Amino acid sequence: MNQIVAIVIAVFLVISILAFFIRLYNQLVMLKFNVEKAYANIDVVLKQRADEIPNLVNVAKQFMNYEKDILSHLTELRTFYNDTNDSNKKTELANETSKALKSFFAVSENYPNLLSNNNFMELQRRISELENKIADRREFFNDSVNLYNIGIHEFPNVILAGILGYKDKTLLEVSNSEKHYEGVKF
């Protein structure tokens, strides 16, 4: 009788330990795929933005000949973005594109004819709309990354995460130049 009880207890303990590790593994997998899904959602909008840039550049080229550096830089960033599969590199390129677009729109204020052009205004509105979507998805992505990073560092998750090779993910960050605001000027 004691042997049967000991066997039942041993089987119960083994099943409990296995269930614990299965739950732990499933939680880590869920966190990992949430981050990947969040990045894929951002990537869709970033791709849309990258596809809109050539249209904006073409319309603007008709009006701005000497501002070629900004336009060339935007085109170059779009090409690099489309050519890479590394999510960290894409994140850097997306941040750099945001800065370049802000410079571009600031420079465009020097061209009243450009600002009165319907195509330019529509493209500017579209890119602003995409920037708002990117901001929303960036926030969701960063929340997912934060939960993932916490999840792989909690005990006992850290043990299984180490065995599985899970590493910290990088947050999408806003640069200091993007945070700088000088107020509205007339």
QUIPE-V27054 format. One record per run of one state. SS is the DSSP state (A for helix, B for strand, O for the rest). FROM is the first residue (numbers start at 1). TO is the last residue. If there is no record, write none. Layout:
SS_FROM_TO / SS_FROM_TO
This chain:
O_1_1 / A_2_61 / O_62_67 / A_68_83 / O_84_86 / A_87_108 / O_109_111 / A_112_116 / O_117_117 / A_118_153 / O_154_156 / A_157_164 / O_165_175 / A_176_179 / O_180_186
